[in-house]
Amino acid sequence: MSMRTTLAAWLVMLLVSVANGAVRDFTYGKYLDELTAHQLSTLLSVLLLGLVMWNAMRRQPPASSQAAIGLGLVWLALTVAFEFLFFHFAGGHAWSALLGNYNVLNGRVWVFVLVWIAIAPTVYFRLNRPSI
C-alpha cells in the first residue's frame, strides 16, 4: 500500500473515530454512565475501523506480510501520536488523564482499539491470501 493510500485511509479512520465520539456524546452517552459509554464506543470503534481498514486493504492490499505489519504499526503510531498531541495541546487534557484511558483494570478498554489497529492489517492480509 502506498504511503498516500496509507495516510488517506488513516484520515478516514480519524473521521470515523471523531464521528463515533460525537454520536456517543450526543446520543447514548447521555443515558449511560461514562464508563459504559466508553466501553460501547470502543466496541463500535473496533467494528467501524475494521470496516475502514478492510476496505482500504481490499482496494490496495499490502505486498507482503511484512508490509501488513508495517502498515499496522504506521496506523498505530499515527493514532497514538494524534491522541496524545491533539487531546493534550488542543483539548487541554492532562497527560495523566490521557494515560488513564489505558488502565484496563479500571474498565478503560481503549487499548483494544489500538491493538486492533496494529494487528488488523496482518489479520486481513492472511485472510485474503490465496490458498496454495
DSSP file (Angstrom, degrees, kcal/mol; ACC not computed):
  #  RESIDUE AA STRUCTURE BP1 BP2  ACC     N-H-->O    O-->H-N    N-H-->O    O-->H-N    TCO  KAPPA ALPHA  PHI   PSI    X-CA   Y-CA   Z-CA
    1    1 A M              0   0    0      0, 0.0    62,-0.1     0, 0.0    56,-0.0   0.000 360.0 360.0 360.0 133.0    0.0    0.0    0.0
    2    2 A S     >  -     0   0    0      1,-0.1     4,-2.6     4,-0.0     5,-0.1  -0.254 360.0-115.1 -69.5 159.8    1.4    3.4   -0.9
    3    3 A M  H  > S+     0   0    0      1,-0.2     4,-2.7     2,-0.2     5,-0.2   0.869 117.5  55.8 -63.5 -35.4    2.1    6.0    1.7
    4    4 A R  H  > S+     0   0    0      2,-0.2     4,-2.5     1,-0.2    -1,-0.2   0.932 110.7  43.1 -62.2 -45.7   -0.5    8.2    0.2
    5    5 A T  H  > S+     0   0    0      2,-0.2     4,-2.8     1,-0.2     5,-0.2   0.883 112.1  54.8 -67.1 -38.7   -3.2    5.5    0.5
    6    6 A T  H  X S+     0   0    0     -4,-2.6     4,-2.0     1,-0.2    -2,-0.2   0.935 112.9  41.7 -58.7 -47.9   -1.9    4.6    4.0
    7    7 A L  H  X S+     0   0    0     -4,-2.7     4,-2.4     2,-0.2    -2,-0.2   0.886 113.7  52.5 -68.9 -39.4   -2.4    8.3    5.1
    8    8 A A  H  X S+     0   0    0     -4,-2.5     4,-1.9    -5,-0.2    -2,-0.2   0.924 110.6  47.8 -62.9 -43.8   -5.7    8.6    3.3
    9    9 A A  H  X S+     0   0    0     -4,-2.8     4,-2.4     1,-0.2    -1,-0.2   0.904 111.1  51.3 -63.3 -40.2   -7.1    5.5    5.0
   10   10 A W  H  X S+     0   0    0     -4,-2.0     4,-2.5    -5,-0.2    -1,-0.2   0.885 107.0  53.2 -66.2 -36.8   -5.9    6.8    8.3
   11   11 A L  H  X S+     0   0    0     -4,-2.4     4,-2.4     2,-0.2    -1,-0.2   0.885 109.1  49.2 -64.3 -37.6   -7.6   10.1    7.8
   12   12 A V  H  X S+     0   0    0     -4,-1.9     4,-2.7     2,-0.2    -2,-0.2   0.915 109.8  51.9 -64.7 -41.9  -10.8    8.3    7.1
   13   13 A M  H  X S+     0   0    0     -4,-2.4     4,-2.2     1,-0.2    -2,-0.2   0.900 109.2  50.5 -59.6 -40.2  -10.2    6.3   10.3
   14   14 A L  H  X S+     0   0    0     -4,-2.5     4,-2.5     2,-0.2    -2,-0.2   0.928 110.7  48.0 -63.4 -46.0   -9.8    9.6   12.1
   15   15 A L  H  X S+     0   0    0     -4,-2.4     4,-2.6     1,-0.2    -2,-0.2   0.906 111.7  49.9 -62.3 -41.9  -13.0   11.0   10.7
   16   16 A V  H  X S+     0   0    0     -4,-2.7     4,-2.5     2,-0.2    -1,-0.2   0.896 111.2  50.1 -62.6 -40.0  -14.9    7.8   11.6
   17   17 A S  H  X S+     0   0    0     -4,-2.2     4,-2.3    -5,-0.2    -2,-0.2   0.906 110.7  48.2 -66.3 -41.9  -13.4    8.0   15.2
   18   18 A V  H  X S+     0   0    0     -4,-2.5     4,-2.4     2,-0.2    -2,-0.2   0.921 113.0  48.6 -63.8 -43.5  -14.5   11.6   15.6
   19   19 A A  H  X S+     0   0    0     -4,-2.6     4,-2.7     2,-0.2    -2,-0.2   0.901 109.7  52.4 -63.1 -40.7  -18.0   10.8   14.3
   20   20 A N  H  X S+     0   0    0     -4,-2.5     4,-2.3     1,-0.2    -2,-0.2   0.923 110.5  47.9 -61.1 -44.1  -18.2    7.8   16.7
   21   21 A G  H  X S+     0   0    0     -4,-2.3     4,-2.7     2,-0.2    -2,-0.2   0.893 111.4  50.3 -63.4 -40.0  -17.2   10.1   19.6
   22   22 A A  H  X S+     0   0    0     -4,-2.4     4,-2.5     2,-0.2    -2,-0.2   0.917 109.5  50.4 -65.0 -43.1  -19.8   12.7   18.6
   23   23 A V  H  X S+     0   0    0     -4,-2.7     4,-1.5     2,-0.2     6,-0.4   0.927 111.9  48.9 -60.4 -44.0  -22.5   10.0   18.3
   24   24 A R  H  <>S+     0   0    0     -4,-2.3     5,-2.2     1,-0.2     3,-0.4   0.953 114.0  45.5 -58.5 -50.2  -21.6    8.8   21.8
   25   25 A D  H  <5S+     0   0    0     -4,-2.7    -2,-0.2     1,-0.2    -1,-0.2   0.848 120.3  38.0 -65.7 -35.1  -21.6   12.3   23.3
   26   26 A F  H  <5S+     0   0    0     -4,-2.5    -1,-0.2    -5,-0.2    -2,-0.2   0.528 128.6  18.2 -97.8  -6.1  -24.9   13.4   21.7
   27   27 A T  T ><5S+     0   0    0     -4,-1.5     3,-2.0    -3,-0.4     4,-0.4   0.320 127.9  10.0-127.2-102.3  -26.9   10.2   21.9
   28   28 A Y  G >>5S+     0   0    0     -5,-0.3     3,-1.3     1,-0.3     4,-1.2   0.724 114.2  71.9 -64.3 -22.4  -26.3    7.2   24.1
   29   29 A G  G 34<S+     0   0    0     -5,-2.2    -1,-0.3    -6,-0.4    -4,-0.2   0.741  92.1  59.0 -63.8 -21.7  -23.7    8.9   26.2
   30   30 A K  G <4 S+     0   0    0     -3,-2.0    -1,-0.3    -6,-0.3    -2,-0.2   0.700 112.2  38.9 -76.6 -19.7  -26.4   11.0   27.8
   31   31 A Y  T <4 S+     0   0    0     -3,-1.3     2,-0.3    -4,-0.4    -2,-0.2   0.528 109.9  62.6-110.4  -9.4  -28.2    7.9   29.1
   32   32 A L  S  < S-     0   0    0     -4,-1.2     2,-0.0     1,-0.1     0, 0.0  -0.805  89.5 -99.5-114.2 156.2  -25.3    5.7   30.2
   33   33 A D     >  -     0   0    0     -2,-0.3     4,-2.5     1,-0.1     5,-0.2  -0.369  44.3-104.6 -67.5 160.1  -22.7    6.2   32.8
   34   34 A E  H  > S+     0   0    0      1,-0.2     4,-2.4     2,-0.2     5,-0.2   0.864 118.0  50.4 -58.5 -41.8  -19.3    7.4   31.4
   35   35 A L  H  > S+     0   0    0      2,-0.2     4,-2.4     1,-0.2    -1,-0.2   0.925 112.0  46.4 -66.0 -44.1  -17.5    4.0   31.7
   36   36 A T  H  > S+     0   0    0      2,-0.2     4,-2.5     1,-0.2     5,-0.2   0.910 113.0  50.2 -64.0 -41.6  -20.3    2.1   29.9
   37   37 A A  H  X S+     0   0    0     -4,-2.5     4,-2.6     1,-0.2    -2,-0.2   0.904 110.6  50.8 -62.4 -40.8  -20.5    4.7   27.2
   38   38 A H  H  X S+     0   0    0     -4,-2.4     4,-2.2    -5,-0.2    -2,-0.2   0.923 111.5  47.4 -60.4 -45.5  -16.7    4.5   26.8
   39   39 A Q  H  X S+     0   0    0     -4,-2.4     4,-2.1     2,-0.2    -2,-0.2   0.898 113.4  46.8 -67.3 -40.9  -16.8    0.7   26.5
   40   40 A L  H  X S+     0   0    0     -4,-2.5     4,-2.4     2,-0.2    -1,-0.2   0.913 112.3  50.8 -65.4 -42.6  -19.7    0.8   24.0
   41   41 A S  H  X S+     0   0    0     -4,-2.6     4,-2.3    -5,-0.2    -2,-0.2   0.872 108.5  53.0 -62.3 -37.5  -17.9    3.4   22.0
   42   42 A T  H  X S+     0   0    0     -4,-2.2     4,-2.3     2,-0.2    -1,-0.2   0.922 108.5  49.1 -64.5 -44.4  -14.7    1.3   22.0
   43   43 A L  H  X S+     0   0    0     -4,-2.1     4,-2.0     1,-0.2    -2,-0.2   0.927 111.7  49.0 -60.4 -44.8  -16.6   -1.7   20.6
   44   44 A L  H  X S+     0   0    0     -4,-2.4     4,-3.2     1,-0.2     5,-0.3   0.881 108.8  54.5 -62.2 -37.7  -18.1    0.5   17.9
   45   45 A S  H  X S+     0   0    0     -4,-2.3     4,-2.9     2,-0.2     5,-0.4   0.928 106.6  50.5 -60.9 -45.6  -14.6    1.8   17.1
   46   46 A V  H  X S+     0   0    0     -4,-2.3     4,-1.6     1,-0.2    -1,-0.2   0.927 115.9  42.5 -58.8 -45.1  -13.3   -1.7   16.6
   47   47 A L  H  X S+     0   0    0     -4,-2.0     4,-1.7     2,-0.2    -2,-0.2   0.949 118.6  42.5 -67.9 -49.6  -16.1   -2.6   14.3
   48   48 A L  H  X S+     0   0    0     -4,-3.2     4,-2.0     1,-0.2    -2,-0.2   0.921 116.4  46.7 -66.6 -44.7  -16.2    0.7   12.3
   49   49 A L  H  X S+     0   0    0     -4,-2.9     4,-2.9    -5,-0.3     5,-0.2   0.856 107.8  58.9 -66.5 -33.0  -12.4    1.0   12.0
   50   50 A G  H  X S+     0   0    0     -4,-1.6     4,-2.5    -5,-0.4    -1,-0.2   0.905 106.2  48.1 -59.4 -41.2  -12.3   -2.7   11.0
   51   51 A L  H  X S+     0   0    0     -4,-1.7     4,-2.4     2,-0.2    -2,-0.2   0.916 112.1  48.5 -65.7 -42.9  -14.6   -1.9    8.1
   52   52 A V  H  X S+     0   0    0     -4,-2.0     4,-2.4     2,-0.2    -2,-0.2   0.938 114.7  45.0 -62.6 -46.8  -12.4    1.1    7.0
   53   53 A M  H  X S+     0   0    0     -4,-2.9     4,-2.5     1,-0.2     5,-0.2   0.910 112.3  51.6 -65.1 -41.5   -9.2   -0.9    7.2
   54   54 A W  H  X S+     0   0    0     -4,-2.5     4,-2.0    -5,-0.2    -1,-0.2   0.930 111.6  47.6 -59.9 -45.7  -10.8   -3.9    5.4
   55   55 A N  H  X S+     0   0    0     -4,-2.4     4,-2.0     2,-0.2    -2,-0.2   0.917 112.0  49.2 -63.1 -44.4  -11.9   -1.6    2.6
   56   56 A A  H  X S+     0   0    0     -4,-2.4     4,-2.1     1,-0.2    -1,-0.2   0.911 114.3  45.2 -62.3 -41.8   -8.6    0.2    2.3
   57   57 A M  H  < S+     0   0    0     -4,-2.5    -1,-0.2     1,-0.2    -2,-0.2   0.784 109.3  55.6 -76.1 -25.6   -6.7   -3.1    2.1
   58   58 A R  H  < S+     0   0    0     -4,-2.0    -1,-0.2    -5,-0.2    -2,-0.2   0.882 111.8  44.6 -69.4 -37.7   -9.2   -4.6   -0.3
   59   59 A R  H  < S+     0   0    0     -4,-2.0    -2,-0.2     1,-0.3    -1,-0.2   0.882 136.9   8.4 -73.9 -39.4   -8.6   -1.7   -2.7
   60   60 A Q  S  < S-     0   0    0     -4,-2.1    -1,-0.3    -5,-0.2    -2,-0.2  -0.673  81.8-161.6-144.7  84.4   -4.8   -1.7   -2.3
   61   61 A P        -     0   0    0      0, 0.0    -3,-0.1     0, 0.0    -4,-0.1  -0.291  29.8 -98.5 -69.4 151.1   -3.5   -4.8   -0.4
   62   62 A P        -     0   0    0      0, 0.0     6,-0.1     0, 0.0     3,-0.0  -0.330  28.0-126.9 -62.2 151.9    0.0   -4.8    1.2
   63   63 A A  S    S+     0   0    0     -3,-0.1     2,-0.3   -62,-0.1     3,-0.1   0.725  82.6   3.6 -75.6 -21.9    2.5   -6.6   -0.9
   64   64 A S  S  > S-     0   0    0      1,-0.1     4,-1.9     0, 0.0     5,-0.1  -0.940  77.6 -97.4-154.4 170.9    3.6   -8.9    1.9
   65   65 A S  H  > S+     0   0    0     -2,-0.3     4,-2.2     1,-0.2     5,-0.2   0.881 123.9  53.5 -61.7 -39.0    3.1  -10.0    5.4
   66   66 A Q  H  > S+     0   0    0      1,-0.2     4,-2.5     2,-0.2    -1,-0.2   0.885 107.0  51.1 -64.7 -38.3    5.9   -7.7    6.5
   67   67 A A  H  > S+     0   0    0      2,-0.2     4,-2.4     1,-0.2    -1,-0.2   0.874 108.6  52.1 -66.0 -36.8    4.2   -4.8    4.7
   68   68 A A  H  X S+     0   0    0     -4,-1.9     4,-2.3     2,-0.2    54,-0.3   0.905 109.7  48.9 -65.4 -41.3    1.0   -5.5    6.5
   69   69 A I  H  X S+     0   0    0     -4,-2.2     4,-2.2     1,-0.2    -2,-0.2   0.935 112.1  48.9 -62.1 -46.0    2.8   -5.5    9.8
   70   70 A G  H  X S+     0   0    0     -4,-2.5     4,-2.4     1,-0.2    -2,-0.2   0.888 108.8  53.5 -60.7 -40.2    4.4   -2.2    8.9
   71   71 A L  H  X S+     0   0    0     -4,-2.4     4,-2.6     1,-0.2     5,-0.2   0.932 108.9  48.5 -61.0 -47.0    1.0   -0.7    7.9
   72   72 A G  H  X S+     0   0    0     -4,-2.3     4,-2.3     1,-0.2    -1,-0.2   0.891 111.8  49.6 -60.3 -40.3   -0.5   -1.6   11.2
   73   73 A L  H  X S+     0   0    0     -4,-2.2     4,-2.6     2,-0.2    -1,-0.2   0.872 110.4  49.9 -68.7 -36.7    2.5    0.0   13.0
   74   74 A V  H  X S+     0   0    0     -4,-2.4     4,-2.6     2,-0.2     5,-0.2   0.946 112.7  46.5 -65.2 -47.7    2.2    3.2   11.0
   75   75 A W  H  X S+     0   0    0     -4,-2.6     4,-2.1     1,-0.2    -2,-0.2   0.891 113.5  50.1 -61.9 -38.5   -1.5    3.4   11.7
   76   76 A L  H  X S+     0   0    0     -4,-2.3     4,-2.7    -5,-0.2     5,-0.3   0.940 111.0  47.9 -63.7 -47.7   -0.9    2.7   15.4
   77   77 A A  H  X S+     0   0    0     -4,-2.6     4,-2.5     1,-0.2     5,-0.2   0.913 112.8  48.6 -61.7 -43.7    1.8    5.4   15.6
   78   78 A L  H  X S+     0   0    0     -4,-2.6     4,-2.5     2,-0.2    -1,-0.2   0.907 113.1  48.4 -61.9 -41.7   -0.3    8.0   13.9
   79   79 A T  H  X S+     0   0    0     -4,-2.1     4,-2.9    -5,-0.2    -2,-0.2   0.936 114.2  43.7 -66.1 -47.8   -3.3    7.2   16.1
   80   80 A V  H  X S+     0   0    0     -4,-2.7     4,-2.5     2,-0.2     5,-0.3   0.915 114.7  50.3 -66.0 -42.3   -1.3    7.3   19.4
   81   81 A A  H  X S+     0   0    0     -4,-2.5     4,-2.6    -5,-0.3     5,-0.4   0.937 113.6  45.5 -61.4 -45.7    0.5   10.5   18.3
   82   82 A F  H  X>S+     0   0    0     -4,-2.5     4,-2.5    -5,-0.2     5,-0.7   0.947 112.0  52.4 -61.4 -48.1   -2.7   12.2   17.4
   83   83 A E  H  X5S+     0   0    0     -4,-2.9     4,-1.4    -5,-0.2     5,-0.2   0.939 117.9  35.1 -55.1 -52.0   -4.4   11.1   20.6
   84   84 A F  H  X5S+     0   0    0     -4,-2.5     4,-1.4     3,-0.2     5,-0.3   0.933 123.1  42.1 -72.9 -45.0   -1.8   12.4   22.9
   85   85 A L  H  X>S+     0   0    0     -4,-2.6     4,-2.4    -5,-0.3     5,-0.6   0.946 120.2  40.0 -70.2 -48.1   -0.8   15.5   20.9
   86   86 A F  I  X>S+     0   0    0     -4,-2.5     4,-2.3    -5,-0.4     5,-2.0   0.964 119.0  44.1 -66.1 -51.8   -4.2   16.7   19.9
   87   87 A F  I  <<S+     0   0    0     -4,-1.4     6,-2.7    -5,-0.7    -1,-0.2   0.760 120.0  42.4 -71.4 -22.5   -6.0   16.0   23.2
   88   88 A H  I  X5S+     0   0    0     -4,-1.4     4,-0.7    -5,-0.2    -2,-0.2   0.934 126.4  28.2 -82.0 -53.1   -3.2   17.4   25.3
   89   89 A F  I  <5S+     0   0    0     -4,-2.4    -3,-0.2    -5,-0.3    -2,-0.2   0.891 136.3  25.4 -81.3 -39.5   -2.4   20.5   23.4
   90   90 A A  I  <<S+     0   0    0     -4,-2.3    -3,-0.2    -5,-0.6    -1,-0.1   0.836 130.4  39.7 -91.0 -36.8   -5.7   21.3   21.7
   91   91 A G  T  4<S-     0   0    0     -5,-2.0    -3,-0.2    -6,-0.2    -4,-0.2   0.649  97.1-132.6 -89.1 -15.1   -8.1   19.6   24.1
   92   92 A G     <  +     0   0    0     -4,-0.7     2,-0.2    -6,-0.3    -4,-0.2   0.657  48.4 155.5  75.3  15.2   -6.3   20.6   27.3
   93   93 A H        -     0   0    0     -6,-2.7    -1,-0.2    -9,-0.1    -2,-0.1  -0.541  45.4-114.4 -77.4 140.4   -6.3   17.1   28.8
   94   94 A A     >  -     0   0    0     -2,-0.2     4,-2.1     1,-0.1     3,-0.3  -0.384  20.4-119.5 -69.1 150.3   -3.7   16.3   31.3
   95   95 A W  H  > S+     0   0    0      1,-0.2     4,-2.7     2,-0.2     5,-0.2   0.890 115.3  56.1 -56.7 -39.6   -1.2   13.6   30.4
   96   96 A S  H  > S+     0   0    0      1,-0.2     4,-1.6     2,-0.2    -1,-0.2   0.874 106.2  49.8 -63.3 -37.2   -2.3   11.6   33.4
   97   97 A A  H  > S+     0   0    0     -3,-0.3     4,-0.7     2,-0.2    -1,-0.2   0.906 111.3  48.9 -67.3 -41.1   -5.9   11.6   32.1
   98   98 A L  H >< S+     0   0    0     -4,-2.1     3,-1.0     1,-0.2    -2,-0.2   0.923 112.2  47.8 -64.5 -43.4   -4.8   10.5   28.7
   99   99 A L  H >< S+     0   0    0     -4,-2.7     3,-2.0     1,-0.2    -1,-0.2   0.805 100.0  69.1 -66.4 -28.3   -2.7    7.7   30.2
  100  100 A G  H >< S+     0   0    0     -4,-1.6     3,-1.6     1,-0.3    -1,-0.2   0.764  84.4  69.8 -61.4 -25.5   -5.7    6.8   32.3
  101  101 A N  T << S+     0   0    0     -3,-1.0     9,-0.6    -4,-0.7    10,-0.5   0.590  93.4  59.1 -67.9  -8.3   -7.5    5.6   29.2
  102  102 A Y  T <  S+     0   0    0     -3,-2.0     2,-1.4     8,-0.1    -1,-0.3   0.375  74.4 108.1 -99.0   2.2   -5.0    2.7   29.1
  103  103 A N    X > +     0   0    0     -3,-1.6     5,-1.8     1,-0.2     3,-1.4  -0.643  39.9 176.1 -87.7  90.6   -6.0    1.3   32.5
  104  104 A V  G > 5S+     0   0    0     -2,-1.4     3,-2.1     1,-0.3    -1,-0.2   0.817  76.1  66.7 -63.2 -31.5   -7.8   -1.9   31.6
  105  105 A L  G 3 5S+     0   0    0      1,-0.3    -1,-0.3    -3,-0.1    -2,-0.1   0.725 101.1  50.0 -64.3 -20.7   -8.1   -2.7   35.3
  106  106 A N  G < 5S-     0   0    0     -3,-1.4    -1,-0.3     2,-0.2    -2,-0.2   0.229 127.9 -99.8 -97.8  11.9  -10.4    0.3   35.7
  107  107 A G  T < 5S+     0   0    0     -3,-2.1     2,-0.8     1,-0.3    -3,-0.2   0.502  77.2 142.3  85.2   3.6  -12.5   -0.8   32.7
  108  108 A R      < +     0   0    0     -5,-1.8     3,-0.3    -8,-0.2    -1,-0.3  -0.708  20.8 173.9 -81.5 111.1  -10.9    1.5   30.3
  109  109 A V    >>  +     0   0    0     -2,-0.8     3,-1.9     1,-0.2     4,-0.5   0.214  40.5 112.9-108.8  13.3  -10.7   -0.6   27.1
  110  110 A W  H >>  +     0   0    0     -9,-0.6     3,-1.4     1,-0.3     4,-1.3   0.826  67.9  71.0 -54.2 -33.4   -9.4    2.0   24.6
  111  111 A V  H 3> S+     0   0    0    -10,-0.5     4,-2.4    -3,-0.3    -1,-0.3   0.785  87.8  63.8 -58.0 -27.3   -6.2    0.0   24.3
  112  112 A F  H <> S+     0   0    0     -3,-1.9     4,-2.3     2,-0.2    -1,-0.3   0.834  98.3  54.4 -68.1 -30.6   -8.1   -2.7   22.5
  113  113 A V  H <X S+     0   0    0     -3,-1.4     4,-2.7    -4,-0.5    -1,-0.2   0.932 109.8  47.6 -63.6 -44.6   -8.8   -0.3   19.6
  114  114 A L  H  X S+     0   0    0     -4,-1.3     4,-2.1     2,-0.2    -2,-0.2   0.903 111.0  50.1 -64.7 -40.8   -5.1    0.3   19.4
  115  115 A V  H  X S+     0   0    0     -4,-2.4     4,-2.2     2,-0.2     5,-0.2   0.926 111.8  49.1 -61.6 -43.7   -4.3   -3.4   19.4
  116  116 A W  H  X S+     0   0    0     -4,-2.3     4,-2.9     1,-0.2    -2,-0.2   0.915 109.2  51.4 -62.6 -43.9   -6.9   -3.9   16.7
  117  117 A I  H  < S+     0   0    0     -4,-2.7    -1,-0.2     1,-0.2    -2,-0.2   0.896 112.8  47.4 -59.1 -39.6   -5.4   -1.1   14.6
  118  118 A A  H  < S+     0   0    0     -4,-2.1     4,-0.3    -5,-0.2    -2,-0.2   0.875 122.9  30.3 -70.8 -38.1   -2.0   -2.6   14.9
  119  119 A I  H  X S+     0   0    0     -4,-2.2     4,-2.5    -5,-0.1     3,-0.5   0.695  96.6  84.0 -99.0 -19.6   -3.0   -6.2   14.1
  120  120 A A  H  X S+     0   0    0     -4,-2.9     4,-3.2     1,-0.2     5,-0.3   0.887  88.0  54.3 -55.6 -44.5   -5.9   -5.8   11.7
  121  121 A P  H  > S+     0   0    0      0, 0.0     4,-2.3     0, 0.0    -1,-0.2   0.903 112.2  44.7 -58.1 -38.6   -3.7   -5.3    8.5
  122  122 A T  H  > S+     0   0    0     -3,-0.5     4,-2.4    -4,-0.3    -2,-0.2   0.914 114.0  49.6 -69.9 -42.1   -1.9   -8.6    9.3
  123  123 A V  H  X S+     0   0    0     -4,-2.5     4,-2.1     1,-0.2    -1,-0.2   0.950 115.1  43.5 -60.0 -49.5   -5.2  -10.4   10.1
  124  124 A Y  H  X S+     0   0    0     -4,-3.2     4,-1.9     1,-0.2    -2,-0.2   0.881 111.2  54.7 -65.6 -38.3   -6.8   -9.2    6.9
  125  125 A F  H  X S+     0   0    0     -4,-2.3     4,-0.7    -5,-0.3    -1,-0.2   0.935 111.1  45.1 -59.9 -46.0   -3.7   -9.9    4.8
  126  126 A R  H >< S+     0   0    0     -4,-2.4     3,-0.5     1,-0.2    -1,-0.2   0.864 111.4  52.6 -67.9 -35.7   -3.7  -13.5    6.0
  127  127 A L  H 3< S+     0   0    0     -4,-2.1    -1,-0.2     1,-0.2    -2,-0.2   0.834 112.6  45.6 -67.4 -31.2   -7.4  -13.9    5.4
  128  128 A N  H 3< S+     0   0    0     -4,-1.9    -1,-0.2    -5,-0.2    -2,-0.2   0.491  84.1 117.0 -91.8  -4.1   -7.1  -12.6    1.8
  129  129 A R  S << S-     0   0    0     -4,-0.7     2,-0.2    -3,-0.5    -3,-0.0  -0.429  73.1-115.7 -64.5 131.1   -4.0  -14.8    1.0
  130  130 A P        -     0   0    0      0, 0.0     2,-0.2     0, 0.0    -1,-0.1  -0.486  31.4-118.6 -66.7 136.7   -4.8  -17.2   -1.8
  131  131 A S              0   0    0     -2,-0.2    -3,-0.0     1,-0.1     0, 0.0  -0.517 360.0 360.0 -77.6 145.0   -4.5  -20.7   -0.6
  132  132 A I              0   0    0     -2,-0.2    -1,-0.1     0, 0.0     0, 0.0   0.421 360.0 360.0 -98.1 360.0   -2.0  -22.9   -2.3
